[in-house]
Each structure stands twice: as structure tokens, then as C-alpha cells.
Amino acid sequence: MNRTIHQWKKTVSLTEQDMELPNGKSITHTTIVHPGAAVIIPLTEDNQIVMVYQYRPSLRKWMLEVPAGTMELGENPLNCAERELEEETGYSAEHYTALGQLTPMAGMCDEIQHLFIAKGLNKTARYECDEDEIIEVRSYSIAELESMIVSGEITDSKTIACLYKAKLCGHLD
């Protein structure tokens, strides 16, 4: 039985559960329960990647990241990707290609991040961000982003993993 220790934004909680491991040992395990997220690489016609430069209060610093966001309860990953792309960047996309999944913190969190590449971008009216989001929209070439990853300017794991996965799958030159 899960015991909720803390609830945040109606979708994320910290729970504790007594369980038996595959080796027969009984433990009490604490898990961050998360509904999942969508992570999007918005690719323009001229092969620029639309990024968000976002202030992260937990780290007290600005981070350059691909757009992403938490799924609402009952929301499917593609609908989340569509919603988050428009909310964070002011773009919609004609085509989405699923790139698979990431498990960002498997030791303590059940979150699954669903990766997408979005093409056929169209400028829309940007929705209002969440109250804790401060975002600037910027665009870069894959070469510029790779250079920023190597230099340590980009440290966000979902961004690095999603860009690399898209490149390995032949979506980025």
C-alpha cells in the first residue's frame, strides 16, 4: 500500500511503500510518483532547433533546454507534446515523430519521458506559462547545440539524451 508523504501540483507526489524485492528482502521504498512527460525537439524548415532558455528555481539558474512538460492526469503523450510545444514556444507542428522514452531517475522516480521530434512548425499565439515558469524562446543549429553540450553550457539530461537519440535515428544532421 502506498502512503502519500507529500503532494505537489495535483500530479506529482512523494510516496512510501513496503515491498519485497526479487531477492526476497523486504524494504520500505520512497518513490516520486510522476504522471510522465513529453520532450520535444521542434525542428524548423531551415534545420534550426527551437529551444527554451528557462529559469529553474530548484537550481537557481537559467537552463537551455528543449521544450518539455508534465502530462496532465489522463493525458496521452502526444497531446501533452502538442500542448507543451505551443505553451512554451508559441509554435504548433504539423508532424510529430515518436523517438521512444527516457527514464530519468529510475532509482527514485517512476517518471517516463516520451520523446518527439516536431516538424512543419507554425507560429501561434503563445499560451501563458505556468506561474513558476520564466521562458525565453531561442533557436540554434545542431552544431551550435553540440558545441554547447561539449563545453558544459547545456547540462540538462533530457535535452542531451533527446538530441542524441534524434541524431542516432537520422533526424538531425
Salt bridges, closest charged atoms under 4 A:
GLU16 OE1 - ARG3 NH2 3.43
ASP18 OD1 - ARG3 NH2 3.36
GLU65 OE1 - ARG56 NH2 2.74
GLU65 OE1 - LYS158 NZ 2.72
GLU72 OE2 - ARG83 NE 3.69
GLU75 OE1 - ARG83 NH2 2.76
GLU84 OE2 - ARG83 NH1 2.86
GLU87 OE1 - ARG83 NH1 3.52
GLU111 OE2 - HIS34 NE2 3.83
ASP132 OD2 - LYS9 NZ 3.28
GLU136 OE1 - ARG138 NH2 2.82
GLU146 OE2 - LYS167 NZ 2.50
ASP156 OD2 - LYS158 NZ 2.85
